Amino acid sequence: MCNFAQQTKSFFIIFYMQSSLPQNWQQKAEANKKQYERFLKRANKSQVIKELPAIHDKAFEKVDCLQCGACCKNYSPRFTGPDIRRIAKHLRVKETEIISTYLRADEDGDFVLRSKPCPFLGDDNFCGIYEHRPTDCRRFPYTDEDVLVKKPKITLTNAGFCPAVYMVLEHFLENS
């Protein structure tokens, strides 16, 4: 693809995303936090869980994680034993090297990143270990699973920085 065509394509992707997502979505998410909390508390959880896959897919028609990367820039997933083994094997280093170089134990005893942004995140928002990334990263932002309604504290935090979570919650507010 020629440079002009690539730039044009990038422009339309960004334009489409911006036209689908209010520019001030983070402020709106903050302003609607109490409503989200009320919804998550009162919602028919089984009904919401049934609807989530379709709503998730709809949100991701409009959100391109590579244009955002806020999760990888500002937060850390948990790294489980199997995650650490998988990443160490991929990088051809010892598990202890992954732990000592990149991780620390948090207040719950879980391994999390020592620093932000994620050291595996490239300048282009691509993950350097994408096929081997932690399970938390694979599942994030939990908009297609029961975590959305069963762990409202996580959902409310995620709504403040993840446009997909914001869109899913806004859908439910508009349709409840």
ABEGO torsion letter per residue (X at the ends): XBAAAAAAAAAAAAAAAAAABBAAAAAAAAAAAAAAAAAAAABBAAAAAAAAAAAAAAAAAABBAAABGAAAAABBBBBBAAAAAAAAAAAGBBAAAAAAAABBBBAAGBBBBABOBBAABBAAGBBAAAAABBAAAAAOAGAABAAAAABAAAAAAAAAABAAAAAAAAAAAAAX
